[in-house]
Amino acid sequence: MNNIQALFDLFLLDIETVPQYPDHTSLPQEGAKLFFDKISKTVPENFDSEEVYKQKAGIFAEFGKIICISTGFFHNDANGNTYLKIKSIYGDDEVSILKQFVELTDKFCKHKPKFQFAGHNIREFDVPYICRRMVINQIPLPACLHIYGAKPWEICMSDTMQWWKFGDYKNYTSLHLLASILGVPTSKDDIDGSMVQDVYYKEKNIKRIVSYCEKDVVVVARIIQRFKNLPLIEQENIVFVD
């Protein structure tokens, strides 16, 4: 399969998460104990509870929740022009977000027999997080996410962080760094991941978070094109779908 054709089997995604509660004092007593037990071995002895909760809770599926899933896929029109379609599912109702995501992935998977999730660090963060939140919320996993118990080589995803490792298991490279060194326009022109919780709970501006998430999907799409030595998708060829 040529480099261009392979793009059309990719289902790009990026998620944004926040802690389930706006601050650690809102945690139920048992939840607080479990949270601090979980992080106790990875933080300094005299840590600031609020700061640690702010930094860590959102990245753990047991204590966080998904507020946005942005997805994207490449397609050609009748004239052979390549477009990138972006669609986001977002809001305060995580169950609704996850159910809509299942419907979207099922629809894409049925039309793409060589379907693959694609993103940056999705093997270790986005996809496991989605799966865990589905189990917690008692939502049946779609066939494409029946990956528990699978061996690493049996999980077929296009993960740009894994691509950049080239077999080096010690290396972590952020999306922003990878985009910068590959000459791909950055998504970090407004907020970054460390600001999402405050934008959600204090500003209550989820649209700002959605825009940030969508920009990350565009960055990943362009990085994938760079890896395949293809021209980067132009901004006018990016379509945002409601």
PLY file of the C-alpha trace (Angstrom):
ply
format ascii 1.0
element vertex 242
property float x
property float y
property float z
element edge 241
property int vertex1
property int vertex2
end_header
0.00 0.00 0.00
1.41 3.42 -0.89
1.93 6.19 1.65
-1.06 8.23 0.52
-3.52 5.34 0.51
-2.48 4.29 4.01
-3.67 7.64 5.39
-7.32 6.85 4.68
-7.44 3.91 7.13
-6.40 6.10 10.06
-8.84 7.31 12.69
-7.02 10.11 14.48
-7.91 11.01 18.04
-6.90 13.13 20.98
-8.59 13.46 24.35
-8.71 16.13 27.05
-9.24 15.10 30.64
-9.73 16.82 33.99
-10.01 15.66 37.61
-13.51 14.48 38.52
-13.67 17.16 41.22
-12.50 20.80 40.97
-10.16 20.47 43.98
-8.93 17.81 46.37
-11.13 19.03 49.24
-14.20 18.02 47.19
-13.04 14.39 46.99
-15.07 11.90 49.04
-13.06 10.68 52.03
-12.42 7.21 50.62
-11.57 8.66 47.19
-9.03 11.03 48.74
-7.36 8.18 50.62
-7.17 6.04 47.48
-5.81 8.91 45.40
-3.02 9.82 47.80
-2.17 6.13 48.28
-1.77 5.80 44.52
0.60 8.76 44.16
2.47 8.35 47.45
5.50 6.65 45.91
5.92 9.18 43.10
5.75 12.55 44.89
8.07 14.27 47.41
7.42 13.54 51.08
6.19 17.04 51.94
3.97 17.59 48.92
1.22 20.17 48.54
-2.04 18.20 48.35
-3.89 20.70 46.18
-1.04 21.14 43.72
-0.49 17.38 43.40
-4.21 16.79 42.88
-4.28 19.47 40.20
-1.26 17.99 38.42
-2.06 14.28 38.73
-5.77 13.52 39.15
-6.77 14.26 35.57
-4.23 11.87 34.08
-5.48 8.87 36.08
-8.63 7.27 34.69
-9.62 6.26 38.23
-9.79 9.91 39.36
-10.29 11.87 36.15
-12.90 12.16 33.42
-12.98 12.87 29.69
-14.44 16.21 28.64
-13.46 16.17 24.95
-12.56 13.62 22.29
-11.47 15.16 19.00
-11.27 12.84 16.00
-10.09 13.18 12.43
-9.74 11.26 9.21
-8.38 11.84 5.72
-10.59 11.49 2.66
-10.53 12.33 -1.03
-13.25 14.17 -2.93
-14.42 13.24 -6.43
-11.56 15.26 -7.93
-8.90 13.47 -5.90
-8.26 16.36 -3.50
-7.28 15.26 -0.01
-9.13 16.70 2.98
-8.86 16.23 6.73
-12.22 16.09 8.52
-12.28 16.94 12.22
-15.15 16.16 14.58
-15.22 16.73 18.33
-17.43 15.23 21.00
-17.40 17.23 24.21
-19.33 18.39 27.25
-19.86 17.74 30.95
-21.63 14.40 30.43
-18.85 11.86 30.04
-21.23 8.95 29.43
-22.74 10.78 26.46
-19.26 11.58 25.10
-18.19 7.93 25.30
-21.38 6.59 23.72
-21.10 9.03 20.82
-17.46 8.01 20.40
-18.46 4.34 20.16
-21.02 5.18 17.46
-18.43 7.17 15.52
-15.75 4.48 15.69
-18.22 1.73 14.75
-19.29 3.70 11.70
-15.70 4.33 10.58
-14.57 0.76 11.28
-17.36 -0.73 9.15
-16.14 1.20 6.11
-12.43 0.67 6.74
-11.35 -2.97 7.07
-7.76 -1.89 7.83
-8.92 0.62 10.44
-6.28 1.92 12.88
-6.40 4.46 15.67
-3.76 7.15 15.23
-2.41 9.79 17.57
0.48 10.81 19.80
1.06 8.59 22.84
-2.35 6.98 22.33
-1.04 3.49 23.18
-0.08 4.54 26.70
-2.61 7.27 27.40
-5.60 8.13 25.20
-6.83 4.65 24.25
-6.30 2.99 27.67
-7.94 6.01 29.33
-10.99 5.74 27.06
-11.26 2.00 27.71
-11.00 2.40 31.48
-13.60 5.15 31.57
-15.95 2.99 29.50
-15.60 0.11 31.94
-16.10 2.46 34.91
-19.21 3.92 33.28
-20.50 0.43 32.34
-20.38 1.09 28.60
-19.66 -1.99 26.45
-16.35 -1.74 24.65
-16.64 -1.74 20.85
-14.84 -4.51 18.97
-11.96 -2.21 18.03
-11.21 -1.64 21.73
-11.17 -5.29 22.83
-7.46 -5.03 23.53
-7.20 -6.12 27.16
-4.88 -9.09 27.44
-3.51 -8.49 23.95
0.23 -8.68 23.39
1.92 -5.40 22.38
2.50 -6.56 18.80
-1.16 -7.53 18.50
-2.34 -3.96 19.15
-2.33 -2.18 15.82
-2.17 1.60 16.25
-0.30 4.38 14.52
1.31 6.18 17.45
3.65 8.99 16.44
5.48 8.87 19.76
6.21 5.17 19.23
7.28 5.91 15.66
9.76 8.52 16.89
11.21 6.11 19.46
12.45 3.82 16.65
12.63 0.99 19.17
14.07 3.08 22.02
11.92 2.33 25.07
13.50 5.05 27.21
12.59 8.01 25.07
9.60 10.31 25.66
9.00 13.14 23.20
6.12 15.57 23.54
3.86 16.37 20.61
4.99 20.00 20.74
8.69 19.08 20.56
8.17 16.59 17.74
6.12 19.09 15.74
8.76 21.76 16.26
11.72 19.70 15.07
9.76 18.37 12.07
8.68 21.83 10.97
4.98 21.30 11.70
3.00 24.33 12.95
2.38 24.02 16.68
-0.97 23.67 18.43
0.32 25.43 21.55
-0.68 28.93 20.48
-3.30 29.47 23.19
-3.31 26.95 26.04
-1.41 23.79 26.91
-2.33 20.65 28.81
-1.42 22.11 32.20
-4.06 24.82 31.78
-7.01 22.62 30.80
-8.28 22.07 34.36
-8.44 25.80 35.14
-10.04 26.61 31.79
-12.69 23.97 32.49
-13.43 24.56 36.17
-12.60 28.26 36.61
-13.19 29.83 33.20
-15.90 27.32 32.27
-14.80 27.74 28.67
-14.96 24.26 27.17
-14.96 25.59 23.60
-11.42 26.87 24.20
-10.40 23.36 25.26
-12.10 21.82 22.21
-10.18 24.17 19.91
-6.91 23.13 21.57
-7.78 19.44 21.26
-8.68 19.80 17.58
-5.40 21.57 16.88
-3.54 18.60 18.37
-5.34 16.26 15.95
-4.27 18.48 13.04
-0.67 18.46 14.30
-0.68 14.66 14.53
-2.10 14.40 11.01
0.70 16.57 9.67
3.38 14.68 11.61
2.11 11.44 10.08
2.37 13.05 6.65
5.92 14.16 7.46
6.87 10.60 8.45
5.49 9.38 5.13
7.32 12.14 3.25
4.06 13.65 2.00
3.06 17.33 1.63
1.38 18.73 4.74
-2.37 19.25 4.56
-3.19 22.90 3.92
-5.42 24.79 6.34
-8.07 25.34 3.64
-8.34 21.55 3.25
-9.23 21.01 6.90
-12.97 20.69 7.49
-14.56 20.95 10.94
-17.76 18.94 11.27
-20.46 19.65 13.88
0 1
1 2
2 3
3 4
4 5
5 6
6 7
7 8
8 9
9 10
10 11
11 12
12 13
13 14
14 15
15 16
16 17
17 18
18 19
19 20
20 21
21 22
22 23
23 24
24 25
25 26
26 27
27 28
28 29
29 30
30 31
31 32
32 33
33 34
34 35
35 36
36 37
37 38
38 39
39 40
40 41
41 42
42 43
43 44
44 45
45 46
46 47
47 48
48 49
49 50
50 51
51 52
52 53
53 54
54 55
55 56
56 57
57 58
58 59
59 60
60 61
61 62
62 63
63 64
64 65
65 66
66 67
67 68
68 69
69 70
70 71
71 72
72 73
73 74
74 75
75 76
76 77
77 78
78 79
79 80
80 81
81 82
82 83
83 84
84 85
85 86
86 87
87 88
88 89
89 90
90 91
91 92
92 93
93 94
94 95
95 96
96 97
97 98
98 99
99 100
100 101
101 102
102 103
103 104
104 105
105 106
106 107
107 108
108 109
109 110
110 111
111 112
112 113
113 114
114 115
115 116
116 117
117 118
118 119
119 120
120 121
121 122
122 123
123 124
124 125
125 126
126 127
127 128
128 129
129 130
130 131
131 132
132 133
133 134
134 135
135 136
136 137
137 138
138 139
139 140
140 141
141 142
142 143
143 144
144 145
145 146
146 147
147 148
148 149
149 150
150 151
151 152
152 153
153 154
154 155
155 156
156 157
157 158
158 159
159 160
160 161
161 162
162 163
163 164
164 165
165 166
166 167
167 168
168 169
169 170
170 171
171 172
172 173
173 174
174 175
175 176
176 177
177 178
178 179
179 180
180 181
181 182
182 183
183 184
184 185
185 186
186 187
187 188
188 189
189 190
190 191
191 192
192 193
193 194
194 195
195 196
196 197
197 198
198 199
199 200
200 201
201 202
202 203
203 204
204 205
205 206
206 207
207 208
208 209
209 210
210 211
211 212
212 213
213 214
214 215
215 216
216 217
217 218
218 219
219 220
220 221
221 222
222 223
223 224
224 225
225 226
226 227
227 228
228 229
229 230
230 231
231 232
232 233
233 234
234 235
235 236
236 237
237 238
238 239
239 240
240 241
